[in-house]
Amino acid sequence: MNIAYYMPFKPLGHPNPSGDLVAGTELYNYLTKAGHNCQLASRLRCRWIYLRPFALMRLLAEQKKVSQSLSTAPVDLWLSYHSYYKAPDLLGPYCAKKLGIPYVIFQGIYSTKRRRKLKTLPGFYLNRRTLSAADLIFTNKKRDHRNLLRLLPPDRVSYIAPGLHTRNFTFSNEARSRLRSQYELADKVVVMSAAMFRPGVKTDGLTTVIRSCAKLVKEGADIQLLIAGDGNSRAQLKKTGNQLLGKNITFLGKIPRNELYQYYSAADIFAFPGVEESLGMVYLEAQSCGLPVVAYEDWGGGEVIRNSETGLLSSVSEPDLFTQNLKHLVADQELRRALGGNAASHARTHHELDQNYDFLCKRLEDIRTR
């Protein structure tokens, strides 16, 4: 198929990493590898576009430019990755209608609570209009699937389990031995966490992990916390970590994604609350490498972690239980091994990217044929 591919929130190749950028890039790479011709339709960012007058002016010009360009190099369908209130796809529906081709969204989000605030009200209505124009919307979140069915009929909404290339996240005994020696971890129970050091819920989540580990160290646990990531909150997190954990915390810095499996392999537990985490690819990465996960069940953690089978989940309304779950795994090596083994198997059985995207390609073929 010839596919016009577009990422309204953050364009392909954007320098600032995020889970959405990773997922959108992997979808593009998969479709290309599968033999489809994916043309990058535009690099226009729709993030808060309705609050930026100059961006809206550029949108009008981009709509005309892209639709004219694609009319001379015909495509079979338009596929946009991600549309929600903060970054509604305002380019795809217009161009698809102008070209007379199907319009498809991967990861469309419908949240009625966004109409309650004046700032997000325009985004809610613009996004609802975008979603309503789609011939088909894929989603890899069960909560979003339920919400989309409030707006669209079942034949226009399709759930696909989130996935990753598990071959890139496999336990390495060599990496475990090397890194545990390098960081002098000896027989310590190693807790790992990873996130962008971004103000807000990311920083709050990492702070929760630091405080939980500090509480367990005070109780006598021999823990070393490894944190992978970097960003604007670096100084704040390092100050908190050093004050509460001293030598029991190591900041790894920004680790390239293709090297993360080595650090997961060196750890014994992965912990991150995941407040407002839409999905949390780190949960899948850690589980694929055989790590049991401690997280909140309210958001992305509940999508990909099976409580008491591949990790331990708790509610955001019970913050002390997060620490207790971490304590439980720190104290019980056999439980860690059992849940970690289950986690690796679970990732390969239910979250292998190629397997999940094969289904997506079949649905796209059906849409194109119709």
C-alpha positions as CSV (number, residue, x, y, z in Angstrom):
1,M,0.0,0.0,0.0
2,N,1.0,3.6,-0.5
3,I,0.3,5.3,2.9
4,A,0.4,8.9,3.9
5,Y,1.9,8.8,7.4
6,Y,1.6,11.7,9.9
7,M,2.4,12.3,13.6
8,P,0.6,15.4,14.8
9,F,2.0,15.4,18.3
10,K,5.7,15.0,17.7
11,P,7.0,14.3,14.1
12,L,9.3,11.4,13.2
13,G,12.9,12.1,14.2
14,H,12.1,14.7,16.9
15,P,15.1,15.2,19.2
16,N,13.1,14.9,22.5
17,P,12.4,11.2,23.3
18,S,9.1,10.0,24.6
19,G,7.0,6.8,24.6
20,D,4.7,8.2,21.9
21,L,7.6,9.0,19.7
22,V,9.0,5.5,20.1
23,A,5.7,3.9,19.4
24,G,5.0,6.1,16.3
25,T,8.5,5.5,15.0
26,E,8.1,1.7,15.5
27,L,4.8,1.7,13.6
28,Y,6.4,3.6,10.7
29,N,9.4,1.2,10.6
30,Y,7.2,-1.9,10.7
31,L,5.0,-0.7,7.9
32,T,8.0,0.1,5.8
33,K,9.7,-3.2,6.6
34,A,6.5,-5.0,5.7
35,G,6.8,-3.6,2.1
36,H,4.4,-0.6,2.4
37,N,5.4,2.8,1.0
38,C,5.0,5.2,3.8
39,Q,5.3,8.8,2.8
40,L,5.8,11.3,5.6
41,A,3.0,13.7,4.9
42,S,4.1,16.6,7.0
43,R,6.2,17.7,10.0
44,L,3.5,20.2,11.2
45,R,3.1,19.9,15.0
46,C,-0.5,20.2,16.2
47,R,0.4,20.4,19.9
48,W,-1.7,23.2,21.4
49,I,-2.2,24.5,17.9
50,Y,-5.5,26.1,18.7
51,L,-3.6,28.4,21.2
52,R,-1.1,29.4,18.6
53,P,-2.5,31.8,15.9
54,F,0.6,31.6,13.7
55,A,0.5,27.8,13.8
56,L,-3.1,27.9,12.7
57,M,-2.1,30.0,9.7
58,R,0.6,27.5,8.8
59,L,-2.0,24.7,9.1
60,L,-4.1,26.3,6.4
61,A,-1.2,26.6,4.1
62,E,-0.1,23.0,5.0
63,Q,-3.5,21.6,4.2
64,K,-3.4,23.0,0.7
65,K,0.3,22.1,0.1
66,V,0.0,18.5,1.3
67,S,-3.3,17.7,-0.5
68,Q,-1.9,19.1,-3.8
69,S,1.4,17.2,-3.3
70,L,-0.3,13.9,-2.7
71,S,-2.7,14.4,-5.6
72,T,0.2,14.0,-8.0
73,A,1.6,11.0,-6.1
74,P,-1.5,9.1,-5.2
75,V,-1.8,7.2,-1.9
76,D,-4.2,4.5,-0.8
77,L,-5.0,5.8,2.7
78,W,-4.0,8.3,5.3
79,L,-2.7,7.0,8.7
80,S,-2.1,9.4,11.6
81,Y,-0.4,8.3,14.8
82,H,-2.1,9.8,17.8
83,S,-4.8,12.4,18.0
84,Y,-6.1,13.8,21.3
85,Y,-7.2,17.0,22.9
86,K,-3.7,18.5,23.2
87,A,-2.7,17.6,19.7
88,P,-5.8,17.0,17.5
89,D,-5.0,15.9,14.0
90,L,-6.3,18.9,11.9
91,L,-4.4,17.9,8.8
92,G,-5.3,14.3,8.1
93,P,-9.2,14.6,7.9
94,Y,-9.0,17.5,5.5
95,C,-6.4,15.9,3.2
96,A,-8.0,12.5,3.2
97,K,-11.4,14.0,2.3
98,K,-9.8,16.2,-0.4
99,L,-8.1,13.1,-1.9
100,G,-11.0,10.8,-1.5
101,I,-9.1,8.2,0.5
102,P,-9.7,6.4,3.8
103,Y,-8.6,8.2,7.0
104,V,-7.2,6.0,9.8
105,I,-5.9,6.9,13.2
106,F,-3.6,4.8,15.4
107,Q,-4.1,5.8,19.0
108,G,-7.0,8.1,19.0
109,I,-8.1,9.2,22.5
110,Y,-11.5,10.5,23.5
111,S,-11.8,12.0,27.0
112,T,-14.9,14.0,27.8
113,K,-13.4,15.5,31.0
114,R,-11.4,17.8,28.7
115,R,-14.5,19.8,28.0
116,R,-14.7,20.9,31.6
117,K,-11.8,23.4,31.4
118,L,-11.7,26.4,29.2
119,K,-8.1,25.8,28.1
120,T,-8.8,22.3,26.8
121,L,-12.4,22.9,25.6
122,P,-11.3,23.8,22.0
123,G,-9.0,20.8,21.8
124,F,-11.8,18.5,23.0
125,Y,-14.2,19.6,20.2
126,L,-11.6,19.7,17.5
127,N,-10.4,16.2,18.5
128,R,-13.9,14.9,18.6
129,R,-14.5,16.1,15.1
130,T,-11.3,14.4,14.0
131,L,-12.2,11.1,15.6
132,S,-15.6,11.2,14.1
133,A,-14.1,11.6,10.6
134,A,-12.0,8.5,10.9
135,D,-12.9,5.4,8.9
136,L,-11.1,3.3,11.5
137,I,-9.3,4.0,14.8
138,F,-6.8,1.6,16.4
139,T,-6.0,1.8,20.1
140,N,-3.7,-0.1,22.3
141,K,-5.3,0.9,25.6
142,K,-8.4,-0.8,26.9
143,R,-9.7,2.4,28.6
144,D,-9.4,4.3,25.4
145,H,-11.2,1.5,23.5
146,R,-14.1,1.8,25.9
147,N,-14.2,5.6,25.6
148,L,-14.0,5.5,21.8
149,L,-17.0,3.2,21.7
150,R,-19.0,6.0,23.3
151,L,-18.4,8.0,20.1
152,L,-18.1,5.5,17.3
153,P,-19.7,2.2,16.3
154,P,-17.7,-1.0,17.0
155,D,-16.7,-1.6,13.4
156,R,-14.8,1.7,13.4
157,V,-12.7,1.0,16.5
158,S,-10.1,-1.8,16.9
159,Y,-8.1,-2.8,19.9
160,I,-4.5,-3.9,19.5
161,A,-2.4,-4.9,22.5
162,P,0.7,-2.7,23.0
163,G,3.9,-4.3,21.8
164,L,7.7,-4.1,21.4
165,H,10.4,-6.1,19.7
166,T,11.1,-8.5,22.5
167,R,14.3,-9.7,20.8
168,N,15.7,-6.3,21.7
169,F,14.8,-6.7,25.3
170,T,16.2,-10.0,26.4
171,F,18.0,-10.9,29.6
172,S,21.8,-10.9,29.3
173,N,23.8,-12.7,31.9
174,E,27.0,-11.2,30.5
175,A,25.6,-7.6,31.0
176,R,24.4,-8.5,34.4
177,S,27.8,-9.7,35.6
178,R,29.6,-6.8,34.0
179,L,27.4,-4.0,35.2
180,R,27.0,-5.3,38.7
181,S,30.8,-5.5,38.9
182,Q,31.2,-2.0,37.4
183,Y,28.8,-0.4,39.9
184,E,30.0,-2.6,42.8
185,L,26.5,-4.0,43.4
186,A,27.7,-7.3,44.9
187,D,24.7,-9.1,46.5
188,K,22.5,-6.0,46.8
189,V,18.9,-6.1,45.7
190,V,18.9,-3.8,42.7
191,V,15.8,-1.7,42.0
192,M,15.7,0.1,38.7
193,S,13.6,3.0,37.5
194,A,13.6,4.9,34.2
195,A,11.9,8.0,33.0
196,M,12.5,11.4,31.5
197,F,13.5,13.9,34.2
198,R,10.6,16.2,33.3
199,P,8.8,18.4,35.8
200,G,5.4,17.1,36.8
201,V,4.3,13.5,37.1
202,K,7.6,12.0,35.8
203,T,9.6,13.7,38.5
204,D,6.9,13.0,41.1
205,G,7.0,9.3,40.1
206,L,10.8,9.0,40.4
207,T,10.6,10.9,43.8
208,T,8.1,8.3,45.0
209,V,10.5,5.5,44.1
210,I,13.4,7.3,45.9
211,R,11.3,7.8,49.0
212,S,10.1,4.2,49.0
213,C,13.6,2.8,48.7
214,A,14.8,5.2,51.4
215,K,12.2,3.9,53.8
216,L,13.2,0.3,53.1
217,V,16.9,1.1,53.6
218,K,16.1,2.7,57.0
219,E,14.4,-0.6,57.8
220,G,17.6,-2.5,57.0
221,A,17.1,-3.5,53.4
222,D,20.3,-3.8,51.3
223,I,19.1,-1.9,48.2
224,Q,20.8,-0.1,45.4
225,L,18.5,2.1,43.3
226,L,19.5,2.7,39.7
227,I,17.7,5.5,37.8
228,A,18.1,5.9,34.0
229,G,17.1,9.2,32.4
230,D,17.9,12.9,32.2
231,G,16.2,16.2,31.9
232,N,15.3,19.5,33.5
233,S,14.7,18.0,36.9
234,R,18.1,16.4,37.1
235,A,19.4,18.7,39.9
236,Q,16.2,18.4,42.0
237,L,16.1,14.6,41.7
238,K,19.8,14.2,42.5
239,K,19.5,16.4,45.6
240,T,16.5,14.4,46.8
241,G,18.2,11.1,46.0
242,N,21.5,11.9,47.6
243,Q,19.8,13.3,50.8
244,L,17.6,10.3,51.3
245,L,19.7,7.4,49.9
246,G,23.3,8.6,49.9
247,K,25.5,5.8,48.4
248,N,22.4,3.6,47.8
249,I,21.4,5.5,44.7
250,T,23.1,5.7,41.2
251,F,22.0,8.0,38.5
252,L,22.9,6.4,35.2
253,G,22.2,9.3,33.0
254,K,20.4,9.0,29.6
255,I,20.8,5.5,28.3
256,P,20.2,4.8,24.6
257,R,17.2,2.6,24.2
258,N,19.1,-0.1,22.4
259,E,21.4,-0.4,25.5
260,L,18.7,-0.4,28.2
261,Y,18.3,-4.2,28.1
262,Q,21.8,-4.4,29.8
263,Y,20.6,-2.3,32.7
264,Y,17.4,-4.2,33.1
265,S,19.4,-7.4,33.1
266,A,21.6,-6.0,36.0
267,A,18.5,-5.2,38.1
268,D,16.2,-7.4,40.2
269,I,13.1,-5.2,40.3
270,F,11.7,-2.5,38.1
271,A,9.7,0.2,40.0
272,F,7.8,3.3,38.7
273,P,4.3,4.4,39.7
274,G,3.3,5.7,36.3
275,V,0.9,8.5,37.3
276,E,-1.0,9.5,34.2
277,E,1.3,7.3,32.2
278,S,-0.6,6.6,29.0
279,L,1.1,3.3,28.4
280,G,4.6,3.2,29.7
281,M,6.8,1.3,27.3
282,V,9.4,0.8,30.1
283,Y,7.0,-1.7,31.8
284,L,7.0,-3.9,28.7
285,E,10.8,-3.5,28.3
286,A,11.5,-4.4,31.9
287,Q,9.1,-7.4,31.8
288,S,10.6,-8.6,28.5
289,C,14.0,-8.7,30.2
290,G,12.6,-10.8,33.1
291,L,12.0,-8.1,35.7
292,P,9.0,-8.1,38.0
293,V,7.4,-4.7,38.1
294,V,6.0,-2.5,40.9
295,A,3.6,0.2,39.6
296,Y,0.2,1.8,40.0
297,E,-2.7,0.0,38.3
298,D,-4.7,3.2,37.5
299,W,-3.0,4.0,34.2
300,G,-0.5,2.3,31.9
301,G,0.7,-0.2,34.5
302,G,-2.7,-1.8,34.6
303,E,-2.7,-2.2,30.8
304,V,0.5,-4.4,30.6
305,I,1.2,-5.8,34.1
306,R,-0.7,-8.7,35.5
307,N,-1.0,-8.2,39.2
308,S,0.6,-11.0,41.3
309,E,1.6,-12.7,38.1
310,T,4.2,-10.5,36.4
311,G,4.4,-7.8,39.1
312,L,2.6,-6.1,42.0
313,L,0.1,-3.3,41.4
314,S,-1.5,-0.9,43.8
315,S,-3.8,2.1,43.5
316,V,-2.7,5.7,43.5
317,S,-5.2,6.1,46.4
318,E,-3.0,3.8,48.5
319,P,0.5,5.2,48.1
320,D,1.8,3.2,51.1
321,L,0.9,0.0,49.3
322,F,3.4,0.8,46.6
323,T,6.2,0.8,49.2
324,Q,4.8,-2.4,50.7
325,N,4.8,-4.1,47.3
326,L,8.4,-3.1,46.7
327,K,9.3,-4.4,50.2
328,H,7.6,-7.7,49.5
329,L,9.7,-8.2,46.4
330,V,13.0,-7.0,48.0
331,A,12.5,-9.6,50.8
332,D,11.5,-12.5,48.6
333,Q,14.0,-13.7,46.1
334,E,11.9,-16.7,45.0
335,L,8.9,-14.4,44.3
336,R,11.1,-12.1,42.3
337,R,12.3,-15.0,40.1
338,A,8.8,-16.4,39.7
339,L,7.2,-13.1,38.7
340,G,10.2,-12.2,36.5
341,G,9.9,-15.5,34.6
342,N,6.2,-14.9,34.1
343,A,6.9,-11.4,32.9
344,A,9.3,-12.4,30.2
345,S,6.9,-15.1,29.0
346,H,3.9,-12.7,29.1
347,A,5.7,-10.1,27.0
348,R,6.6,-12.6,24.3
349,T,3.1,-14.2,24.2
350,H,0.9,-11.1,24.3
351,H,3.1,-8.1,23.4
352,E,5.3,-9.1,20.5
353,L,5.1,-6.1,18.1
354,D,5.4,-7.9,14.8
355,Q,2.5,-10.3,15.8
356,N,0.3,-7.4,16.8
357,Y,1.0,-5.3,13.8
358,D,0.3,-8.1,11.4
359,F,-3.3,-7.8,12.5
360,L,-3.1,-4.0,11.9
361,C,-1.9,-4.5,8.3
362,K,-4.8,-6.8,7.6
363,R,-7.3,-4.2,8.8
364,L,-5.6,-1.6,6.7
365,E,-5.8,-3.8,3.6
366,D,-9.6,-4.3,4.3
367,I,-10.1,-0.5,4.6
368,R,-8.1,0.1,1.4
369,T,-10.1,-2.6,-0.5
370,R,-13.5,-1.2,0.7
